[in-house]
Amino acid sequence: MLCGAAAGGRAEPEVPAPPMGWMTWNLFGVDIHEEGLRRVADAMVESGMAEAGYTYLYIDDGWQGGRDKRNNIIPDPEKFPSGMKALADHLHQRGLKLGIYSDGGQLSCAGYTASYGFEEQDAKTFASWGVDYLKYDYCNAPQNKEAANARFKAMGDALRKSGRDIVFAVCCQVHLEPWKWGRAVGAQLWRTGPDSRDKWKNIVYVINCNAGLHEYAGPGGWNDMCMLSVGMHGEGATPWIKGTGCTGIEYRTQMSIWCMMAAPLTASCDLLNMSETTKRILMNKELIAVNQDQLGKQAVREVNTGALNVFVKPLSNGDHAVAILNLGKTPKDFKVDFAGIGLPGRYKIRDLWKHEAAGSGASWQGNVRSHETKVFRLSKMP
């Protein structure tokens, strides 16, 4: 689905499903280097992540090396001695795509060179390198919607005139409500909550931030819930990202709800040392199919009563995905009548974590562990 064309006649890139990839920030912070990223790219292919759909490698803040004599933004020559285009070529040869980072201020969040006042020049530079995606942050910039709209639109317009299709991701403080104006400035995704933390409380907070925003998500524009902390286990490069770590059940819940909400899937763990459990979570093909479903609907939270949360997501073939989340501190028995969540009739029920049939009927009843999410695919019976 194409958004409108900008001045200059170029259309925005087609983003029919939430982007999937891996981002540097949680694991490396600003301590990034091209050789390490080449190894990550190779691991994305060798581990099966790329085949599962994780095709973007996003470089977050810290790659910048200032500007040259012509004010062209340049990568840090010590971190990227071969240059950014060489890294992009390495990715493209493996069927991957390169994402990069900048900011709508004069300095980025971590204090590096940013793009304010150089939007068109930087967009052309990114295009010349073969960049496929830009995460555009908003630190060191005026915190009002008028200024934010103007600065993000300047970069959105510049990307459309750059000569290359580059996905545009808005990242700003949530009080600016980018989901309401992201499409208008040329973005294909926008942040709806705080930065990712490897903590259960953070996961729940992000879910609650995004749960009521389903009307803003759909093909060509996505509510971005930030990175997945699946597999981090309390490790990370930076103290503001580090957490206490989560259990396998909690990581499964994060993956479950991000997929239900049609959020971009951005892994951030060490791909070179993933456990089998982490692989099974991140590469659950049945859940990824829910996330990538071409109808592009974000799930609606139909039940929110204490411990019990129930989310319903319509799918393109007429099926529905239903997620049952227990926010309580103890296991609980729940019964969910499908008619009560807007799905009258009888259904075949498939468990997307167990990858097996889970019965049929007009309701589901069973035990859900503390912080667990059950995800079912319901197919209407005649």
C-alpha positions in Angstrom: 0.0 0.0 0.0 1.6 3.3 -1.1 1.1 6.5 0.8 0.9 9.8 -1.1 3.7 11.1 -3.3 5.7 14.0 -2.1 7.0 17.1 -4.0 9.4 15.8 -6.6 7.1 12.9 -7.5 8.6 10.0 -5.5 6.2 7.8 -3.5 6.9 6.7 0.1 8.2 3.1 0.4 5.7 0.3 0.5 5.6 -1.2 4.0 2.6 -3.6 3.9 3.6 -5.5 7.1 5.5 -4.5 10.3 9.2 -4.4 9.7 11.3 -7.1 11.3 15.0 -7.0 12.2 17.7 -6.7 14.8 19.0 -3.5 16.5 22.4 -2.7 18.0 21.4 -0.5 21.0 20.4 -2.9 23.8 23.5 -5.1 23.3 26.2 -2.7 22.2 25.0 0.8 23.0 27.5 3.2 21.2 30.2 0.5 21.3 29.7 -0.6 17.7 32.1 -1.6 15.0 31.7 -2.8 11.4 33.3 -6.2 12.0 31.0 -7.0 14.8 28.0 -6.0 12.7 29.2 -8.1 9.8 29.3 -11.1 12.3 25.7 -10.2 13.4 24.6 -10.1 9.8 26.1 -13.5 9.1 24.4 -14.8 12.3 21.1 -13.5 11.1 21.4 -15.7 8.1 23.0 -18.7 9.6 20.6 -18.9 12.6 17.5 -18.8 10.5 16.4 -15.3 11.7 16.5 -13.9 8.2 14.5 -16.7 6.8 11.9 -16.2 9.6 11.6 -12.6 8.4 14.1 -10.6 10.4 15.8 -8.8 7.4 16.8 -5.4 8.8 20.0 -4.7 10.7 19.5 -1.4 12.4 22.4 0.7 13.6 21.3 2.9 16.4 23.1 6.0 17.9 26.9 6.2 18.0 27.9 5.5 14.4 28.5 9.2 13.5 31.9 10.7 13.0 30.9 14.3 12.5 30.9 16.1 9.1 33.5 16.5 6.4 34.6 19.8 4.8 31.5 19.8 2.7 29.3 19.2 5.7 28.5 15.7 4.6 27.8 13.4 7.6 30.4 10.7 7.9 30.6 7.5 9.9 33.2 7.3 12.7 36.4 6.2 10.8 37.6 4.0 13.7 34.2 2.2 14.0 33.6 2.0 10.3 37.0 2.1 8.5 35.5 0.6 5.3 32.7 3.1 5.2 28.9 2.6 5.5 28.4 1.7 1.9 30.6 -1.3 2.3 28.6 -2.5 5.2 25.3 -2.0 3.3 26.7 -4.0 0.4 27.7 -6.8 2.8 24.1 -6.9 4.0 22.5 -6.6 0.6 24.5 -9.5 -0.7 23.0 -11.6 2.0 19.4 -10.5 1.4 19.4 -8.2 4.4 18.7 -4.4 4.7 20.5 -1.6 6.5 18.8 0.7 9.0 20.6 3.7 10.4 19.9 6.4 13.0 19.8 10.2 13.2 18.0 12.9 15.2 15.9 16.0 14.6 18.2 18.1 16.8 21.7 19.3 16.3 23.0 16.5 18.5 21.6 13.0 19.0 20.4 11.5 22.2 23.9 10.2 23.0 25.5 13.5 21.9 26.6 12.6 18.4 26.2 14.6 15.2 22.5 14.8 14.1 20.6 16.1 11.1 18.7 19.3 12.0 19.4 21.8 9.2 21.0 19.1 7.0 18.0 17.0 6.2 18.2 17.0 2.5 22.0 16.6 2.5 21.9 13.7 5.0 19.0 12.0 3.2 21.0 12.0 -0.1 24.1 10.7 1.8 22.0 7.9 3.3 20.6 7.0 -0.1 24.1 7.0 -1.6 25.2 4.5 1.0 22.3 2.2 0.2 20.5 2.7 3.5 17.0 1.1 3.6 15.6 2.5 6.9 16.0 5.6 9.1 15.2 5.7 12.7 14.8 9.4 13.4 15.0 10.4 17.1 14.0 13.7 18.8 16.5 14.6 21.5 17.8 18.1 22.0 14.8 19.5 20.2 11.7 21.6 21.1 9.2 19.5 22.9 6.0 20.8 21.2 3.9 19.2 18.4 4.3 22.1 16.0 8.1 22.0 16.1 8.1 18.2 16.0 5.8 18.1 13.0 8.0 20.6 11.1 11.3 18.7 11.9 10.0 15.3 11.1 8.3 16.5 8.0 11.5 18.1 6.8 13.3 14.7 7.0 10.3 12.8 5.6 10.2 15.1 2.6 14.0 14.8 2.2 13.9 11.0 2.2 11.2 11.0 -0.5 13.4 13.3 -2.7 16.6 11.3 -2.0 16.4 9.0 -4.9 15.9 5.8 -2.8 13.0 4.2 -1.0 14.0 4.6 2.7 11.5 3.5 5.5 11.0 6.4 7.9 10.6 5.6 11.6 9.6 8.4 14.0 10.9 8.1 17.5 9.9 10.8 20.0 8.4 11.3 23.4 4.9 10.0 23.7 3.4 13.3 24.9 3.9 14.4 21.3 1.5 11.6 20.1 3.2 10.7 16.9 0.6 8.1 16.0 -1.8 11.0 15.2 0.5 12.7 12.7 3.1 10.2 11.7 1.6 9.3 8.4 1.2 13.0 7.5 5.0 13.6 7.9 5.8 10.6 5.7 6.6 8.0 8.4 5.8 4.3 8.2 6.1 3.7 11.9 6.1 5.7 15.1 6.9 4.9 18.7 4.0 4.6 21.2 5.8 4.0 24.5 9.1 4.4 26.4 12.4 2.8 25.5 12.8 -0.9 25.9 13.9 -2.3 29.2 14.6 -5.9 30.1 12.0 -5.9 32.9 8.6 -7.3 33.2 7.1 -4.1 34.6 8.4 -2.3 31.5 6.8 -4.9 29.2 3.5 -4.4 30.9 3.8 -0.6 30.8 4.5 -0.7 27.0 1.5 -3.0 26.4 -0.8 -0.6 28.3 0.6 2.4 26.3 -0.2 0.7 23.0 -3.3 -1.2 23.8 -5.7 1.6 23.0 -4.1 2.8 19.7 -5.3 0.1 17.4 -7.1 2.6 15.1 -3.8 4.1 14.1 -2.1 0.9 12.9 -2.5 -0.7 9.5 -0.7 -1.4 6.2 1.8 1.4 5.5 1.9 2.7 9.1 2.6 0.8 12.4 2.6 1.4 16.1 6.2 0.8 17.2 6.5 -0.7 20.7 10.3 -0.5 20.7 12.7 -3.4 20.8 12.0 -7.0 22.0 14.1 -7.8 25.1 13.6 -11.6 24.4 16.8 -13.4 25.3 18.6 -10.5 27.0 18.5 -12.1 30.4 19.5 -8.9 32.2 22.6 -8.3 30.0 23.1 -5.1 28.1 25.7 -2.5 27.1 24.2 0.5 28.9 22.9 1.0 32.5 19.7 2.7 31.4 18.8 -0.4 29.2 19.9 -3.1 31.6 17.1 -4.7 33.6 16.6 -7.5 36.0 15.9 -9.9 33.1 12.7 -11.8 32.5 11.6 -15.4 32.6 11.1 -17.5 29.5 7.3 -17.2 30.1 7.6 -13.4 30.3 9.6 -13.3 27.1 7.0 -15.4 25.4 4.4 -12.9 26.5 6.3 -10.0 25.0 6.6 -11.9 21.7 2.9 -12.8 21.9 1.6 -9.3 22.4 3.9 -7.6 20.0 2.7 -10.1 17.3 -0.9 -9.5 18.3 -0.5 -5.8 18.1 1.1 -5.8 14.7 4.1 -4.1 16.1 7.5 -4.1 14.4 9.6 -7.1 15.6 13.0 -5.8 16.5 15.2 -8.3 18.3 18.1 -7.0 20.4 19.7 -10.0 22.1 23.1 -11.6 21.2 22.4 -13.4 18.0 25.7 -15.2 18.1 24.8 -16.9 21.4 21.1 -17.5 21.4 19.7 -20.3 23.4 17.3 -22.8 21.9 14.6 -21.3 24.0 15.3 -17.8 22.6 15.3 -19.2 19.1 12.0 -20.9 19.6 10.4 -17.7 20.9 11.8 -15.3 18.2 11.3 -17.7 15.3 7.8 -19.0 16.1 6.5 -19.0 12.6 2.8 -19.3 13.5 3.1 -16.2 15.7 5.1 -14.3 13.1 2.4 -15.1 10.6 -0.1 -13.4 12.9 2.2 -10.4 13.1 2.7 -10.2 9.4 -0.9 -10.9 8.3 -1.7 -8.9 5.3 -4.9 -7.5 6.8 -2.7 -5.5 9.0 -5.1 -5.1 12.0 -3.8 -4.5 15.5 -5.5 -6.5 18.1 -8.1 -5.0 20.3 -8.1 -5.6 24.0 -11.6 -6.9 24.6 -11.2 -7.8 28.2 -9.1 -6.0 30.9 -10.3 -7.1 34.3 -7.6 -7.4 36.9 -5.4 -10.3 36.1 -7.2 -11.3 32.9 -6.5 -9.6 29.6 -7.9 -10.9 26.3 -6.8 -9.5 22.9 -8.5 -10.3 19.6 -6.9 -9.8 16.2 -8.8 -10.4 12.9 -6.8 -12.2 10.2 -7.0 -12.0 6.4 -8.4 -15.5 5.8 -11.3 -14.9 8.2 -9.6 -16.5 11.2 -9.0 -14.7 14.5 -6.0 -14.7 16.8 -6.9 -14.6 20.5 -4.4 -13.9 23.2 -5.2 -14.7 26.9 -2.8 -13.0 29.3 -2.5 -13.6 33.1 -1.1 -10.5 34.7 -1.5 -12.0 38.2 1.2 -13.3 40.5 -0.3 -16.8 40.6 -1.6 -19.3 38.0 -5.3 -18.9 37.4 -8.1 -20.8 35.7 -9.9 -18.8 33.1 -12.9 -19.4 30.9 -13.3 -17.2 27.8 -16.6 -17.3 26.0 -15.9 -16.4 22.4 -19.3 -14.7 21.9 -18.3 -12.3 24.8 -15.3 -11.1 22.8 -17.2 -10.5 19.6 -16.8 -14.0 18.1 -20.2 -15.8 18.2 -20.3 -19.4 17.0 -18.1 -22.4 17.3 -14.4 -22.6 16.3 -11.6 -24.9 15.8 -8.9 -23.8 18.3 -5.1 -24.1 17.5 -2.5 -23.4 20.2 0.2 -21.2 18.5 2.9 -22.0 21.2 2.3 -25.7 21.4 1.7 -25.9 17.6 -1.2 -28.2 18.0 -5.0 -28.4 18.0 -6.5 -27.3 21.3 -10.1 -28.6 20.8 -13.1 -26.8 19.4 -16.2 -25.1 20.6 -17.7 -21.8 21.6 -15.3 -21.1 24.5 -11.9 -21.9 25.9 -11.2 -22.9 29.4 -7.9 -23.7 31.1 -5.1 -22.7 33.4 -2.8 -19.8 32.5 0.4 -19.4 34.5 1.5 -16.1 36.1 2.6 -13.7 33.4 1.9 -16.2 30.7 0.1 -15.5 27.4 -1.8 -18.2 25.6 -2.3 -17.5 21.9 -4.9 -19.3 19.8 -5.9 -19.2 16.2 -9.7 -19.6 15.8 -11.2 -21.0 12.6 -15.0 -20.7 12.3 -16.8 -24.0 12.1 -19.8 -24.4 9.8 
